[in-house]
């Protein structure tokens, strides 16, 4: 089992970038797009984090793209 975490915060990304990620995905769309078993999307005013679990290897780029999918 592989556990993944990617995230953005007010220290690393602009408001526009955080809004693009936070408004563009759901846990269900991340599971579907990144082909993972489970996903959790945590979004606050200062940060966005994606946690995912998969039996197979998933690149962080795949998770990033899936979290921005609209």
PDB file as gemmi writes it, atoms N, CA and C in Angstrom:
CRYST1    1.000    1.000    1.000  90.00  90.00  90.00 P 1                      
ATOM      1  N   UNK A   1       0.852  -1.172   0.000  1.00  0.00           N  
ATOM      2  CA  UNK A   1       0.000   0.000   0.000  1.00  0.00           C  
ATOM      3  C   UNK A   1       0.897   1.233   0.000  1.00  0.00           C  
ATOM      4  N   UNK A   2       0.599   2.185  -0.860  1.00  0.00           N  
ATOM      5  CA  UNK A   2       1.348   3.433  -0.956  1.00  0.00           C  
ATOM      6  C   UNK A   2       0.472   4.586  -0.489  1.00  0.00           C  
ATOM      7  N   UNK A   3       1.031   5.462   0.329  1.00  0.00           N  
ATOM      8  CA  UNK A   3       0.324   6.636   0.827  1.00  0.00           C  
ATOM      9  C   UNK A   3       0.994   7.876   0.247  1.00  0.00           C  
ATOM     10  N   UNK A   4       0.198   8.770  -0.298  1.00  0.00           N  
ATOM     11  CA  UNK A   4       0.708   9.979  -0.937  1.00  0.00           C  
ATOM     12  C   UNK A   4       0.091  11.215  -0.290  1.00  0.00           C  
ATOM     13  N   UNK A   5       0.866  12.277  -0.239  1.00  0.00           N  
ATOM     14  CA  UNK A   5       0.382  13.558   0.250  1.00  0.00           C  
ATOM     15  C   UNK A   5       1.027  14.654  -0.575  1.00  0.00           C  
ATOM     16  N   UNK A   6       0.200  15.503  -1.148  1.00  0.00           N  
ATOM     17  CA  UNK A   6       0.701  16.698  -1.821  1.00  0.00           C  
ATOM     18  C   UNK A   6      -0.096  17.875  -1.303  1.00  0.00           C  
ATOM     19  N   UNK A   7       0.494  19.043  -1.322  1.00  0.00           N  
ATOM     20  CA  UNK A   7      -0.232  20.184  -0.793  1.00  0.00           C  
ATOM     21  C   UNK A   7       0.361  21.517  -1.184  1.00  0.00           C  
ATOM     22  N   UNK A   8      -0.452  22.517  -0.995  1.00  0.00           N  
ATOM     23  CA  UNK A   8      -0.085  23.912  -1.220  1.00  0.00           C  
ATOM     24  C   UNK A   8      -0.488  24.695   0.021  1.00  0.00           C  
ATOM     25  N   UNK A   9       0.270  25.726   0.321  1.00  0.00           N  
ATOM     26  CA  UNK A   9      -0.117  26.598   1.429  1.00  0.00           C  
ATOM     27  C   UNK A   9       0.094  28.045   1.018  1.00  0.00           C  
ATOM     28  N   UNK A  10      -0.295  28.943   1.902  1.00  0.00           N  
ATOM     29  CA  UNK A  10      -0.107  30.366   1.616  1.00  0.00           C  
ATOM     30  C   UNK A  10       1.375  30.727   1.556  1.00  0.00           C  
ATOM     31  N   UNK A  11       2.240  29.830   2.022  1.00  0.00           N  
ATOM     32  CA  UNK A  11       3.681  30.051   1.936  1.00  0.00           C  
ATOM     33  C   UNK A  11       4.239  29.663   0.569  1.00  0.00           C  
ATOM     34  N   UNK A  12       3.565  28.732  -0.124  1.00  0.00           N  
ATOM     35  CA  UNK A  12       4.115  28.185  -1.364  1.00  0.00           C  
ATOM     36  C   UNK A  12       3.329  28.512  -2.616  1.00  0.00           C  
ATOM     37  N   UNK A  13       2.123  29.053  -2.480  1.00  0.00           N  
ATOM     38  CA  UNK A  13       1.284  29.291  -3.661  1.00  0.00           C  
ATOM     39  C   UNK A  13       0.423  30.533  -3.471  1.00  0.00           C  
ATOM     40  N   UNK A  14       0.071  31.143  -4.579  1.00  0.00           N  
ATOM     41  CA  UNK A  14      -0.789  32.324  -4.546  1.00  0.00           C  
ATOM     42  C   UNK A  14      -2.226  31.911  -4.246  1.00  0.00           C  
ATOM     43  N   UNK A  15      -3.037  32.893  -3.907  1.00  0.00           N  
ATOM     44  CA  UNK A  15      -4.461  32.644  -3.659  1.00  0.00           C  
ATOM     45  C   UNK A  15      -5.111  32.051  -4.908  1.00  0.00           C  
ATOM     46  N   UNK A  16      -4.795  32.590  -6.074  1.00  0.00           N  
ATOM     47  CA  UNK A  16      -5.390  32.096  -7.327  1.00  0.00           C  
ATOM     48  C   UNK A  16      -5.051  30.624  -7.557  1.00  0.00           C  
ATOM     49  N   UNK A  17      -3.832  30.240  -7.287  1.00  0.00           N  
ATOM     50  CA  UNK A  17      -3.429  28.840  -7.465  1.00  0.00           C  
ATOM     51  C   UNK A  17      -4.159  27.938  -6.481  1.00  0.00           C  
ATOM     52  N   UNK A  18      -4.246  28.346  -5.220  1.00  0.00           N  
ATOM     53  CA  UNK A  18      -4.966  27.546  -4.222  1.00  0.00           C  
ATOM     54  C   UNK A  18      -6.437  27.423  -4.568  1.00  0.00           C  
ATOM     55  N   UNK A  19      -7.041  28.495  -5.066  1.00  0.00           N  
ATOM     56  CA  UNK A  19      -8.448  28.439  -5.469  1.00  0.00           C  
ATOM     57  C   UNK A  19      -8.645  27.510  -6.652  1.00  0.00           C  
ATOM     58  N   UNK A  20      -7.702  27.496  -7.586  1.00  0.00           N  
ATOM     59  CA  UNK A  20      -7.809  26.614  -8.748  1.00  0.00           C  
ATOM     60  C   UNK A  20      -7.821  25.155  -8.307  1.00  0.00           C  
ATOM     61  N   UNK A  21      -6.957  24.812  -7.375  1.00  0.00           N  
ATOM     62  CA  UNK A  21      -6.899  23.434  -6.891  1.00  0.00           C  
ATOM     63  C   UNK A  21      -8.100  23.119  -6.021  1.00  0.00           C  
ATOM     64  N   UNK A  22      -8.433  23.980  -5.090  1.00  0.00           N  
ATOM     65  CA  UNK A  22      -9.529  23.718  -4.149  1.00  0.00           C  
ATOM     66  C   UNK A  22     -10.875  23.647  -4.845  1.00  0.00           C  
ATOM     67  N   UNK A  23     -11.077  24.430  -5.863  1.00  0.00           N  
ATOM     68  CA  UNK A  23     -12.369  24.455  -6.530  1.00  0.00           C  
ATOM     69  C   UNK A  23     -12.508  23.467  -7.659  1.00  0.00           C  
ATOM     70  N   UNK A  24     -11.430  22.779  -7.998  1.00  0.00           N  
ATOM     71  CA  UNK A  24     -11.443  21.954  -9.194  1.00  0.00           C  
ATOM     72  C   UNK A  24     -11.639  20.479  -8.998  1.00  0.00           C  
ATOM     73  N   UNK A  25     -11.636  19.987  -7.780  1.00  0.00           N  
ATOM     74  CA  UNK A  25     -11.672  18.541  -7.616  1.00  0.00           C  
ATOM     75  C   UNK A  25     -12.495  18.129  -6.405  1.00  0.00           C  
ATOM     76  N   UNK A  26     -12.845  16.860  -6.410  1.00  0.00           N  
ATOM     77  CA  UNK A  26     -13.450  16.207  -5.252  1.00  0.00           C  
ATOM     78  C   UNK A  26     -12.638  14.940  -4.994  1.00  0.00           C  
ATOM     79  N   UNK A  27     -12.832  14.347  -3.858  1.00  0.00           N  
ATOM     80  CA  UNK A  27     -12.133  13.095  -3.568  1.00  0.00           C  
ATOM     81  C   UNK A  27     -12.478  12.037  -4.612  1.00  0.00           C  
ATOM     82  N   UNK A  28     -13.730  12.015  -5.040  1.00  0.00           N  
ATOM     83  CA  UNK A  28     -14.164  11.037  -6.037  1.00  0.00           C  
ATOM     84  C   UNK A  28     -13.471  11.251  -7.376  1.00  0.00           C  
ATOM     85  N   UNK A  29     -13.320  12.507  -7.781  1.00  0.00           N  
ATOM     86  CA  UNK A  29     -12.656  12.764  -9.068  1.00  0.00           C  
ATOM     87  C   UNK A  29     -11.169  12.444  -8.991  1.00  0.00           C  
ATOM     88  N   UNK A  30     -10.548  12.637  -7.837  1.00  0.00           N  
ATOM     89  CA  UNK A  30      -9.135  12.283  -7.680  1.00  0.00           C  
ATOM     90  C   UNK A  30      -8.959  10.771  -7.769  1.00  0.00           C  
ATOM     91  N   UNK A  31      -9.842  10.022  -7.115  1.00  0.00           N  
ATOM     92  CA  UNK A  31      -9.794   8.555  -7.200  1.00  0.00           C  
ATOM     93  C   UNK A  31      -9.919   8.113  -8.651  1.00  0.00           C  
ATOM     94  N   UNK A  32     -10.857   8.685  -9.357  1.00  0.00           N  
ATOM     95  CA  UNK A  32     -11.102   8.305 -10.748  1.00  0.00           C  
ATOM     96  C   UNK A  32      -9.936   8.705 -11.654  1.00  0.00           C  
ATOM     97  N   UNK A  33      -9.499   9.940 -11.573  1.00  0.00           N  
ATOM     98  CA  UNK A  33      -8.468  10.458 -12.479  1.00  0.00           C  
ATOM     99  C   UNK A  33      -7.079   9.897 -12.192  1.00  0.00           C  
ATOM    100  N   UNK A  34      -6.737   9.726 -10.920  1.00  0.00           N  
ATOM    101  CA  UNK A  34      -5.397   9.257 -10.563  1.00  0.00           C  
ATOM    102  C   UNK A  34      -5.336   7.746 -10.360  1.00  0.00           C  
ATOM    103  N   UNK A  35      -6.487   7.075 -10.495  1.00  0.00           N  
ATOM    104  CA  UNK A  35      -6.565   5.628 -10.346  1.00  0.00           C  
ATOM    105  C   UNK A  35      -6.048   5.150  -8.987  1.00  0.00           C  
ATOM    106  N   UNK A  36      -6.460   5.847  -7.934  1.00  0.00           N  
ATOM    107  CA  UNK A  36      -6.066   5.426  -6.591  1.00  0.00           C  
ATOM    108  C   UNK A  36      -7.255   4.769  -5.897  1.00  0.00           C  
ATOM    109  N   UNK A  37      -6.977   4.123  -4.785  1.00  0.00           N  
ATOM    110  CA  UNK A  37      -8.005   3.397  -4.041  1.00  0.00           C  
ATOM    111  C   UNK A  37      -8.886   4.343  -3.235  1.00  0.00           C  
ATOM    112  N   UNK A  38      -8.253   5.268  -2.537  1.00  0.00           N  
ATOM    113  CA  UNK A  38      -8.967   6.238  -1.711  1.00  0.00           C  
ATOM    114  C   UNK A  38      -8.277   7.588  -1.817  1.00  0.00           C  
ATOM    115  N   UNK A  39      -9.036   8.642  -1.563  1.00  0.00           N  
ATOM    116  CA  UNK A  39      -8.450   9.985  -1.564  1.00  0.00           C  
ATOM    117  C   UNK A  39      -9.205  10.869  -0.585  1.00  0.00           C  
ATOM    118  N   UNK A  40      -8.490  11.852  -0.066  1.00  0.00           N  
ATOM    119  CA  UNK A  40      -9.059  12.855   0.822  1.00  0.00           C  
ATOM    120  C   UNK A  40      -8.544  14.202   0.364  1.00  0.00           C  
ATOM    121  N   UNK A  41      -9.431  15.147   0.181  1.00  0.00           N  
ATOM    122  CA  UNK A  41      -9.068  16.507  -0.203  1.00  0.00           C  
ATOM    123  C   UNK A  41      -9.377  17.412   0.975  1.00  0.00           C  
ATOM    124  N   UNK A  42      -8.347  18.049   1.523  1.00  0.00           N  
ATOM    125  CA  UNK A  42      -8.493  18.956   2.657  1.00  0.00           C  
ATOM    126  C   UNK A  42      -8.227  20.366   2.170  1.00  0.00           C  
ATOM    127  N   UNK A  43      -9.212  21.229   2.333  1.00  0.00           N  
ATOM    128  CA  UNK A  43      -9.073  22.592   1.832  1.00  0.00           C  
ATOM    129  C   UNK A  43      -9.507  23.580   2.905  1.00  0.00           C  
ATOM    130  N   UNK A  44      -8.600  24.496   3.244  1.00  0.00           N  
ATOM    131  CA  UNK A  44      -8.915  25.586   4.158  1.00  0.00           C  
ATOM    132  C   UNK A  44      -8.570  26.886   3.441  1.00  0.00           C  
ATOM    133  N   UNK A  45      -8.731  27.999   4.117  1.00  0.00           N  
ATOM    134  CA  UNK A  45      -8.415  29.275   3.479  1.00  0.00           C  
ATOM    135  C   UNK A  45      -6.916  29.448   3.243  1.00  0.00           C  
ATOM    136  N   UNK A  46      -6.079  28.730   3.981  1.00  0.00           N  
ATOM    137  CA  UNK A  46      -4.632  28.885   3.860  1.00  0.00           C  
ATOM    138  C   UNK A  46      -3.913  27.727   3.197  1.00  0.00           C  
ATOM    139  N   UNK A  47      -4.591  26.584   3.020  1.00  0.00           N  
ATOM    140  CA  UNK A  47      -3.887  25.444   2.440  1.00  0.00           C  
ATOM    141  C   UNK A  47      -4.854  24.492   1.746  1.00  0.00           C  
ATOM    142  N   UNK A  48      -4.277  23.701   0.850  1.00  0.00           N  
ATOM    143  CA  UNK A  48      -4.988  22.627   0.170  1.00  0.00           C  
ATOM    144  C   UNK A  48      -4.071  21.411   0.223  1.00  0.00           C  
ATOM    145  N   UNK A  49      -4.600  20.286   0.678  1.00  0.00           N  
ATOM    146  CA  UNK A  49      -3.806  19.058   0.754  1.00  0.00           C  
ATOM    147  C   UNK A  49      -4.603  17.915   0.147  1.00  0.00           C  
ATOM    148  N   UNK A  50      -3.908  17.034  -0.546  1.00  0.00           N  
ATOM    149  CA  UNK A  50      -4.511  15.836  -1.111  1.00  0.00           C  
ATOM    150  C   UNK A  50      -3.766  14.645  -0.520  1.00  0.00           C  
ATOM    151  N   UNK A  51      -4.518  13.736   0.086  1.00  0.00           N  
ATOM    152  CA  UNK A  51      -3.980  12.484   0.593  1.00  0.00           C  
ATOM    153  C   UNK A  51      -4.583  11.376  -0.252  1.00  0.00           C  
ATOM    154  N   UNK A  52      -3.776  10.431  -0.685  1.00  0.00           N  
ATOM    155  CA  UNK A  52      -4.281   9.343  -1.523  1.00  0.00           C  
ATOM    156  C   UNK A  52      -3.607   8.036  -1.134  1.00  0.00           C  
ATOM    157  N   UNK A  53      -4.321   6.948  -1.370  1.00  0.00           N  
ATOM    158  CA  UNK A  53      -3.819   5.600  -1.106  1.00  0.00           C  
ATOM    159  C   UNK A  53      -3.985   4.794  -2.383  1.00  0.00           C  
ATOM    160  N   UNK A  54      -2.953   3.998  -2.702  1.00  0.00           N  
ATOM    161  CA  UNK A  54      -3.022   3.174  -3.906  1.00  0.00           C  
ATOM    162  C   UNK A  54      -2.157   1.937  -3.745  1.00  0.00           C  
ATOM    163  N   UNK A  55      -2.572   0.869  -4.381  1.00  0.00           N  
ATOM    164  CA  UNK A  55      -1.759  -0.341  -4.428  1.00  0.00           C  
ATOM    165  C   UNK A  55      -0.604  -0.171  -5.411  1.00  0.00           C  
ATOM    166  N   UNK A  56      -0.813   0.642  -6.429  1.00  0.00           N  
ATOM    167  CA  UNK A  56       0.202   0.862  -7.465  1.00  0.00           C  
ATOM    168  C   UNK A  56       0.898   2.204  -7.243  1.00  0.00           C  
ATOM    169  N   UNK A  57       2.019   2.374  -7.913  1.00  0.00           N  
ATOM    170  CA  UNK A  57       2.743   3.638  -7.836  1.00  0.00           C  
ATOM    171  C   UNK A  57       1.987   4.710  -8.626  1.00  0.00           C  
ATOM    172  N   UNK A  58       1.811   5.883  -8.025  1.00  0.00           N  
ATOM    173  CA  UNK A  58       1.193   7.031  -8.689  1.00  0.00           C  
ATOM    174  C   UNK A  58       2.186   8.180  -8.584  1.00  0.00           C  
ATOM    175  N   UNK A  59       2.458   8.835  -9.685  1.00  0.00           N  
ATOM    176  CA  UNK A  59       3.376   9.967  -9.616  1.00  0.00           C  
ATOM    177  C   UNK A  59       2.673  11.168  -8.983  1.00  0.00           C  
ATOM    178  N   UNK A  60       3.438  12.026  -8.365  1.00  0.00           N  
ATOM    179  CA  UNK A  60       2.846  13.224  -7.781  1.00  0.00           C  
ATOM    180  C   UNK A  60       2.268  14.122  -8.867  1.00  0.00           C  
ATOM    181  N   UNK A  61       2.823  14.046 -10.076  1.00  0.00           N  
ATOM    182  CA  UNK A  61       2.243  14.812 -11.197  1.00  0.00           C  
ATOM    183  C   UNK A  61       0.830  14.337 -11.517  1.00  0.00           C  
ATOM    184  N   UNK A  62       0.610  13.014 -11.472  1.00  0.00           N  
ATOM    185  CA  UNK A  62      -0.734  12.481 -11.710  1.00  0.00           C  
ATOM    186  C   UNK A  62      -1.713  12.986 -10.651  1.00  0.00           C  
ATOM    187  N   UNK A  63      -1.289  12.991  -9.400  1.00  0.00           N  
ATOM    188  CA  UNK A  63      -2.148  13.499  -8.330  1.00  0.00           C  
ATOM    189  C   UNK A  63      -2.413  14.998  -8.495  1.00  0.00           C  
ATOM    190  N   UNK A  64      -1.388  15.728  -8.860  1.00  0.00           N  
ATOM    191  CA  UNK A  64      -1.540  17.178  -9.065  1.00  0.00           C  
ATOM    192  C   UNK A  64      -2.536  17.455 -10.173  1.00  0.00           C  
ATOM    193  N   UNK A  65      -2.396  16.773 -11.295  1.00  0.00           N  
ATOM    194  CA  UNK A  65      -3.316  16.973 -12.417  1.00  0.00           C  
ATOM    195  C   UNK A  65      -4.735  16.572 -12.014  1.00  0.00           C  
ATOM    196  N   UNK A  66      -4.880  15.455 -11.323  1.00  0.00           N  
ATOM    197  CA  UNK A  66      -6.209  15.004 -10.891  1.00  0.00           C  
ATOM    198  C   UNK A  66      -6.843  15.985  -9.918  1.00  0.00           C  
ATOM    199  N   UNK A  67      -6.040  16.598  -9.067  1.00  0.00           N  
ATOM    200  CA  UNK A  67      -6.599  17.545  -8.090  1.00  0.00           C  
ATOM    201  C   UNK A  67      -7.010  18.855  -8.727  1.00  0.00           C  
ATOM    202  N   UNK A  68      -6.522  19.147  -9.914  1.00  0.00           N  
ATOM    203  CA  UNK A  68      -6.896  20.364 -10.623  1.00  0.00           C  
ATOM    204  C   UNK A  68      -7.976  20.106 -11.667  1.00  0.00           C  
ATOM    205  N   UNK A  69      -8.390  18.859 -11.846  1.00  0.00           N  
ATOM    206  CA  UNK A  69      -9.388  18.528 -12.863  1.00  0.00           C  
ATOM    207  C   UNK A  69     -10.719  19.170 -12.533  1.00  0.00           C  
ATOM    208  N   UNK A  70     -11.370  19.657 -13.553  1.00  0.00           N  
ATOM    209  CA  UNK A  70     -12.674  20.289 -13.348  1.00  0.00           C  
ATOM    210  C   UNK A  70     -13.759  19.465 -13.943  1.00  0.00           C  
TER     211      UNK A  70                                                      
END                                                                             
